[in-house]
Amino acid sequence: MHEAPTPSSLHVQDMVRQAFGWSEADDIDSALQLRDALHNHDRWDSLHRENTLREVKDHVLKASRIVVIGAGVSVEDLHAYDANTAFVAADGSVGALHDYSQLLCIVSDLDGGTHLDTAAAHGQTILVHAHGDNREEWLDRIDKWNSFESPPSLILSHQVNQIIPGMHNFGGFTDGDRALCFLLSLGVEAQKIELVGFNLERVGQWSGVTNVQKKMQKLEWMGRIVTELGFGHFLNK
């Protein structure tokens, strides 16, 4: 369905777990529980999710310019882009968009707050990421979004070293660099991708952070991944 992510974008997941003392077993458990929670769901079962992924892939490959929006973006930053630009938003940064007409999808581990819920209520496509300590978040969001009149379309991702049918490991670690890995794994040409709002020096205004020190450490890893993928020149912009 999609191209394989780069080995380095997968290997870094093991390095991050080691650096923060996280367990892959917890990541696996959360991913499997999320997948199983949507088994036979009338909107979000595996068939619907694969159709959603197929549609997103079709759109991104046809787009002439794709901008990945990070948590450091300002509303004014986006005024520089015309109607021919397609956007992929990292979690709560979707709040910087005045509408969703150019939005391809949102990549989220579900700490994006009200802006994420607003987009979900408008039926946007969300790539939901499972990791070991966000089980409460995805349980809450699935229940809430399921009640919406126009619920979002979903794709599921994980960060473990095994194949999980119905889910995908696109590579990366934070929502921002995972969004970049997602596009590259779908076969989007690098020259068509831009990043905006990827700042390593401060926590972005659209971030759902609660621990600033840990968030800054995560941003260091994000910067490393983005740089290794050849997009370091977009950092701190």
C-alpha positions in Angstrom: 0.0 0.0 0.0 2.8 2.4 0.7 6.5 2.6 0.3 8.8 1.4 3.0 10.1 4.2 5.4 13.8 4.7 5.6 15.6 2.4 7.9 17.0 5.4 9.9 13.5 6.7 10.5 12.5 3.4 12.1 15.8 2.8 14.0 15.4 6.1 15.7 12.2 4.9 17.4 14.3 2.3 19.3 16.8 5.0 20.2 14.1 7.3 21.5 12.5 4.6 23.6 16.0 3.9 25.1 16.6 7.6 25.7 13.3 8.2 27.5 13.1 4.8 29.2 10.0 3.8 27.4 8.9 0.2 26.8 8.3 -1.2 23.3 5.9 -3.7 25.0 3.7 -0.7 26.1 3.8 0.6 22.5 2.8 -2.8 21.2 0.0 -3.1 23.7 -1.5 0.3 23.0 -1.3 -0.3 19.2 -3.0 -3.7 19.4 -5.7 -2.3 21.7 -6.4 0.5 19.4 -6.6 -1.8 16.4 -8.9 -4.2 18.2 -11.1 -1.4 19.5 -12.0 -0.5 15.9 -12.5 -4.1 14.7 -15.8 -4.3 12.8 -16.5 -0.6 13.4 -18.9 0.6 10.8 -16.8 3.6 9.9 -13.3 2.8 11.0 -12.7 -0.9 10.4 -9.6 -2.0 8.5 -11.3 -1.8 5.1 -12.4 1.8 5.6 -9.0 2.8 6.9 -7.2 1.3 3.9 -9.6 3.1 1.6 -8.8 6.3 3.4 -5.1 5.7 3.1 -5.5 5.0 -0.6 -7.5 8.2 -1.1 -4.9 10.3 0.8 -2.1 8.7 -1.2 -3.8 9.6 -4.4 -4.2 13.2 -3.3 -0.7 13.7 -2.1 0.8 12.2 -5.2 -1.2 14.6 -7.4 -0.4 17.6 -5.3 2.2 20.0 -6.8 3.2 21.5 -3.4 2.7 20.1 0.1 3.4 22.0 3.3 3.7 20.2 6.6 2.5 22.5 9.4 4.3 22.3 12.7 3.4 23.5 16.1 5.5 26.7 15.8 3.5 28.0 12.9 1.6 31.3 13.0 -1.6 32.1 11.1 0.4 34.8 9.2 3.0 32.2 8.1 0.2 30.5 6.1 -0.8 33.6 4.2 2.3 33.1 2.0 0.8 30.0 0.4 -1.7 30.2 -2.5 -4.7 28.0 -3.3 -2.6 25.5 -5.1 -0.8 24.4 -1.8 -1.9 21.3 0.1 -1.4 21.1 3.8 -0.6 18.2 6.2 -1.0 19.4 9.8 0.8 18.1 12.9 -1.8 17.7 15.6 -3.0 20.9 17.1 -1.3 23.1 14.4 -4.4 22.5 12.3 -5.8 25.4 14.3 -3.7 27.8 12.3 -5.8 27.0 9.2 -8.8 29.3 8.6 -10.6 26.5 6.8 -9.9 22.9 5.7 -10.3 23.3 2.0 -6.6 22.6 1.4 -6.0 20.2 4.2 -5.0 16.6 3.2 -4.8 15.1 6.7 -3.8 15.6 10.3 -1.0 13.5 11.9 -1.7 13.2 15.6 -0.9 11.3 18.8 -4.0 13.0 20.2 -2.8 15.8 22.4 -3.9 18.5 20.0 -6.7 19.7 22.1 -9.8 21.5 20.9 -8.4 22.3 17.4 -8.1 18.6 16.7 -11.6 18.0 17.9 -12.9 20.8 15.7 -11.3 19.4 12.6 -12.6 15.9 13.5 -16.1 17.3 13.8 -15.8 18.6 10.3 -15.0 15.1 9.0 -11.3 15.6 8.3 -8.9 12.7 7.8 -6.7 12.0 10.9 -3.7 9.7 11.1 -4.0 8.5 14.7 -0.8 7.3 16.3 -0.7 4.8 19.2 2.1 4.7 21.7 2.5 3.4 25.2 1.2 6.4 27.2 -1.7 7.7 25.1 -4.3 4.9 25.6 -6.6 7.2 27.6 -6.4 9.8 24.9 -7.3 7.5 22.0 -10.1 5.8 24.0 -11.6 9.3 24.8 -11.3 10.5 21.2 -12.8 7.4 19.6 -15.8 7.7 21.9 -16.2 11.4 21.3 -15.6 11.4 17.5 -17.9 8.5 17.0 -20.8 10.7 18.2 -20.1 13.4 15.7 -22.6 13.9 12.9 -19.7 13.9 10.4 -17.0 11.9 12.0 -13.4 12.0 10.7 -11.8 9.4 8.5 -9.0 7.5 10.2 -5.6 5.9 9.4 -3.8 4.1 12.2 0.0 4.2 12.9 2.3 2.7 15.4 6.0 2.7 16.3 7.0 -0.9 16.9 9.3 -3.4 15.2 6.6 -5.8 14.1 3.9 -5.9 11.5 0.4 -5.1 12.8 -2.3 -5.7 10.2 -4.5 -2.7 9.8 -1.9 -0.3 11.1 1.3 1.2 9.6 4.7 2.3 10.9 5.6 5.2 8.6 8.7 6.1 10.6 9.6 9.1 12.8 8.8 10.0 16.4 7.0 13.3 16.9 3.8 14.3 15.0 5.8 16.8 12.9 8.5 14.5 11.7 6.1 11.6 11.4 4.0 13.7 9.0 7.1 14.1 6.9 7.9 10.4 7.1 4.3 9.7 6.1 4.6 11.7 2.9 7.9 10.2 2.0 6.7 6.7 2.6 3.8 7.3 0.2 6.3 8.2 -2.5 6.0 12.0 -2.5 9.0 13.6 -4.2 11.1 15.5 -1.6 11.2 18.7 -3.7 7.4 19.0 -3.5 7.5 19.1 0.4 8.1 22.1 2.6 8.0 22.5 6.4 6.7 25.5 8.3 6.5 26.0 12.0 9.3 23.5 12.9 11.2 25.3 15.6 13.7 23.7 17.9 14.2 26.7 20.1 10.8 27.0 21.7 7.6 25.1 22.3 5.1 26.0 19.6 1.8 27.7 20.4 -0.2 24.9 19.0 1.5 22.2 21.0 -0.4 20.3 23.7 2.7 20.1 25.9 2.4 19.7 29.6 6.1 19.2 30.4 8.3 21.8 28.7 11.6 20.2 29.6 10.6 16.8 28.1 9.0 18.6 25.1 12.3 20.3 24.3 14.1 17.0 24.4 11.5 15.6 22.0 12.1 18.6 19.7 15.8 17.7 19.6 14.9 14.2 18.3 12.5 15.8 15.8 15.3 18.0 14.5 17.6 15.1 14.2 15.1 13.1 12.1 14.1 16.0 9.9 17.8 16.8 9.3 18.7 13.2 8.4 15.8 13.1 5.9 17.3 16.2 4.2 14.9 18.8 5.4 17.0 20.5 8.1 17.0 23.8 6.2 13.3 24.2 7.2 14.0 24.1 10.9 13.5 27.2 13.1 11.3 28.8 10.4 
